[in-house]
Amino acid sequence: MSEQESGSGAASGAAGAAFEYAVIGAGIVGLATARELLAREPEAKIVVIEGEDRVAAHQTGHNSGVIHSGVYYTPGSLKARLCVEGARRMYAFCEEAGVPVERAGKLLVARNSRELPALRELERRGIANGVPGLRWLEGDAIREVEPNAVGVAALHSPNTGIVDYAEVCRALERELRGRGVRFLFGTRVSELARSGSATIVRAGGRELLRAGWVVACAGLWSDRLAAASGADPDPRIVPFRGAYLHLAGDPAPQIVRGMIYPVPDPDLPFLGVHITRHIDGSVSIGPTAFVAGARDAYRISRVRPRDLASLAAWPGLWRVGARYWRNAFTELKLLMSRRAMVRAAAEYAPAIAHLPLAPGSTAGVRAQAVGRDGTLVDDFVISDMPGATHVRNAPSPAATSAFALASELVDRMGR
Ligand SMILES: Cc1cc2nc3c(=O)[nH]c(=O)nc-3n(C[C@H](O)[C@H](O)[C@H](O)COP(=O)(O)OP(=O)(O)OC[C@H]3O[C@@H](n4cnc5c(N)ncnc54)[C@H](O)[C@@H]3O)c2cc1C
């Protein structure tokens, strides 16, 4: 892919140019970080470097489009703090920038009494995290919120919302360009090296530019960039593919007013197969969660030898497999069968079993950090290096949290 340089005031190529800040990755975390830097230093020269030819090409453009409210996360964790604050700022940004957004509300449903303690724990966490408006519901009260939901109890989060994060990124790109930020698309950074008070950004082994500080928000490739720049190779990114089915029809049958989710397995960082009404009116079932043969496995058949070799050589993945083989087996069934996926959703919304599905499926790939010891790293992880900050684990809800995570990243710089 050829390098394309663009940005207001970009008279010459960026190669060799000096910037106060370089941000690697034009996903939502990178773009929010560029905006935060500009908010604190309006005169700073900032460049955003992206391997693809557009913003939101990977996780940010292939997700559920949910603005999470902060129910799930361990109180005191970065996820808990940054999700609640991030959701507030995401709504504010969308309303200001004219990006369609809606507080559609979400119901977390306990399918049987065995799930009640886990649902109570989520209620406790949500209250501790300051999630607004949470309500415990039973009986008819559940159907008043979501007429098609069936369960023994439910937790309603009215502040959970829907948005198209790729649209948020396009609005951010327009704003940043308008304020002088330069964009280098089609440019894959190979490594960072510190030299005096500058960080050298290299692409294909060649010096591309120098910046006072670099923030790497490289998602699915964050471990490779960090390790190539001298950081610890632990944790490694394991790509977990998430597939979605979609209801047929335009508009799709409105089986949900907002979202219905199951109670998730507390040992896993995934939220389970849920039914979501999207901001464009479509309705999806998913996502699944299964290790992928490539970091960009949007098609299930896509396999990249380098990605496979990296997985096979990582002891952490084998340890995850040994610990969670039962979950892997359940996920494999979902992966193999559309009917199994619909059945999973029908456990808490039986009416969905009678609705026609659109042909095909869509998918995203999660960048999930896995430790050498087999830990599925739950919280956001940020590594500080001389002259650079690396985001090492920013899975869900990092899209929701992006503006708050960006403030956290900038606060930590140079500390
Ligand atoms: C299936 C799925 C469902 C999800 N649902 C939700 C949800 O509903 N709500 C929510 O809040 N979160 C959700 N998430 C998580 C959310 O999408 C991510 O946490 C978020 O998008 C991370 O943003 P990012 O900018 O860190 O990464 P990305 O969006 O992946 O962006 C990273 C960018 O860096 C670029 N890059 C990487 N390496 C280099 C390099 N060396 N040089 C130049 N560029 C590079 C990549 O090309 C990419 O564009 C979901 C994720 C998935 C996969």
The ligand as an SDF file (V2000), in Angstrom:
LIG
                    3D

 53 58  0  0  0  0  0  0  0  0999 V2000
  -16.5710   -8.0830   17.9610 C   0  0  0  0  0  0  0  0  0  0  0  0
  -16.3000   -6.8730   18.8290 C   0  0  0  0  0  0  0  0  0  0  0  0
  -17.3390   -6.2490   19.5280 C   0  0  0  0  0  0  0  0  0  0  0  0
  -17.0700   -5.1550   20.3350 C   0  0  0  0  0  0  0  0  0  0  0  0
  -18.1200   -4.4480   20.8820 N   0  0  0  0  0  0  0  0  0  0  0  0
  -17.8530   -3.3000   21.5580 C   0  0  0  0  0  0  0  0  0  0  0  0
  -18.9160   -2.4640   22.0090 C   0  0  0  0  0  0  0  0  0  0  0  0
  -20.0810   -2.7020   21.7100 O   0  0  0  0  0  0  0  0  0  0  0  0
  -18.6050   -1.3680   22.7550 N   0  0  0  0  0  0  0  0  0  0  0  0
  -17.2990   -1.0530   23.0620 C   0  0  0  0  0  0  0  0  0  0  0  0
  -17.0660   -0.0850   23.7800 O   0  0  0  0  0  0  0  0  0  0  0  0
  -16.2730   -1.8010   22.6070 N   0  0  0  0  0  0  0  0  0  0  0  0
  -16.5250   -2.8940   21.8410 C   0  0  0  0  0  0  0  0  0  0  0  0
  -15.4970   -3.6210   21.3190 N   0  0  0  0  0  0  0  0  0  0  0  0
  -14.1280   -3.2050   21.6110 C   0  0  0  0  0  0  0  0  0  0  0  0
  -13.7280   -1.9880   20.7800 C   0  0  0  0  0  0  0  0  0  0  0  0
  -14.0810   -2.1330   19.4170 O   0  0  0  0  0  0  0  0  0  0  0  0
  -12.2200   -1.8060   20.9230 C   0  0  0  0  0  0  0  0  0  0  0  0
  -11.9050   -1.8270   22.2980 O   0  0  0  0  0  0  0  0  0  0  0  0
  -11.7560   -0.4710   20.3420 C   0  0  0  0  0  0  0  0  0  0  0  0
  -12.2480   -0.3180   19.0290 O   0  0  0  0  0  0  0  0  0  0  0  0
  -10.2620   -0.3870   20.3730 C   0  0  0  0  0  0  0  0  0  0  0  0
   -9.8660    0.7410   19.6250 O   0  0  0  0  0  0  0  0  0  0  0  0
   -8.3610    0.9220   19.2050 P   0  0  0  0  0  0  0  0  0  0  0  0
   -8.2470    2.2460   18.5970 O   0  0  0  0  0  0  0  0  0  0  0  0
   -7.4840    0.5830   20.3830 O   0  0  0  0  0  0  0  0  0  0  0  0
   -8.0820   -0.2870   18.1720 O   0  0  0  0  0  0  0  0  0  0  0  0
   -8.4210   -0.4290   16.6290 P   0  0  0  0  0  0  0  0  0  0  0  0
   -9.7540    0.0800   16.2910 O   0  0  0  0  0  0  0  0  0  0  0  0
   -8.1550   -1.8570   16.2800 O   0  0  0  0  0  0  0  0  0  0  0  0
   -7.3650    0.5050   15.9110 O   0  0  0  0  0  0  0  0  0  0  0  0
   -5.9950    0.2470   15.9180 C   0  0  0  0  0  0  0  0  0  0  0  0
   -5.4280    0.8200   14.6350 C   0  0  0  0  0  0  0  0  0  0  0  0
   -4.0260    0.7650   14.6630 O   0  0  0  0  0  0  0  0  0  0  0  0
   -3.5650    0.4880   13.3550 C   0  0  0  0  0  0  0  0  0  0  0  0
   -2.2110   -0.0670   13.4690 N   0  0  0  0  0  0  0  0  0  0  0  0
   -1.8500   -1.1810   14.1260 C   0  0  0  0  0  0  0  0  0  0  0  0
   -0.5290   -1.3680   14.0590 N   0  0  0  0  0  0  0  0  0  0  0  0
   -0.0430   -0.3210   13.3430 C   0  0  0  0  0  0  0  0  0  0  0  0
    1.2680    0.0410   12.9480 C   0  0  0  0  0  0  0  0  0  0  0  0
    2.3230   -0.6890   13.2900 N   0  0  0  0  0  0  0  0  0  0  0  0
    1.4190    1.1620   12.1940 N   0  0  0  0  0  0  0  0  0  0  0  0
    0.3380    1.9340   11.8520 C   0  0  0  0  0  0  0  0  0  0  0  0
   -0.9250    1.6300   12.2160 N   0  0  0  0  0  0  0  0  0  0  0  0
   -1.1160    0.5180   12.9610 C   0  0  0  0  0  0  0  0  0  0  0  0
   -4.5600   -0.5000   12.8220 C   0  0  0  0  0  0  0  0  0  0  0  0
   -4.5490   -0.5660   11.4080 O   0  0  0  0  0  0  0  0  0  0  0  0
   -5.8570    0.0340   13.3980 C   0  0  0  0  0  0  0  0  0  0  0  0
   -6.5270    0.8840   12.5030 O   0  0  0  0  0  0  0  0  0  0  0  0
  -15.7450   -4.7000   20.4960 C   0  0  0  0  0  0  0  0  0  0  0  0
  -14.7000   -5.3180   19.7670 C   0  0  0  0  0  0  0  0  0  0  0  0
  -14.9870   -6.3560   18.9030 C   0  0  0  0  0  0  0  0  0  0  0  0
  -13.8820   -6.9280   18.0620 C   0  0  0  0  0  0  0  0  0  0  0  0
  1  2  1  0
  2  3  1  0
  2 52  2  0
  3  4  2  0
  4  5  1  0
  4 50  1  0
  5  6  2  0
  6  7  1  0
  6 13  1  0
  7  8  2  0
  7  9  1  0
  9 10  1  0
 10 11  2  0
 10 12  1  0
 12 13  2  0
 13 14  1  0
 14 15  1  0
 14 50  1  0
 15 16  1  0
 16 17  1  0
 16 18  1  0
 18 19  1  0
 18 20  1  0
 20 21  1  0
 20 22  1  0
 22 23  1  0
 23 24  1  0
 24 25  2  0
 24 26  1  0
 24 27  1  0
 27 28  1  0
 28 29  2  0
 28 30  1  0
 28 31  1  0
 31 32  1  0
 32 33  1  0
 33 34  1  0
 33 48  1  0
 34 35  1  0
 35 36  1  0
 35 46  1  0
 36 37  1  0
 36 45  1  0
 37 38  2  0
 38 39  1  0
 39 40  1  0
 39 45  2  0
 40 41  1  0
 40 42  2  0
 42 43  1  0
 43 44  2  0
 44 45  1  0
 46 47  1  0
 46 48  1  0
 48 49  1  0
 50 51  2  0
 51 52  1  0
 52 53  1  0
M  END
$$$$
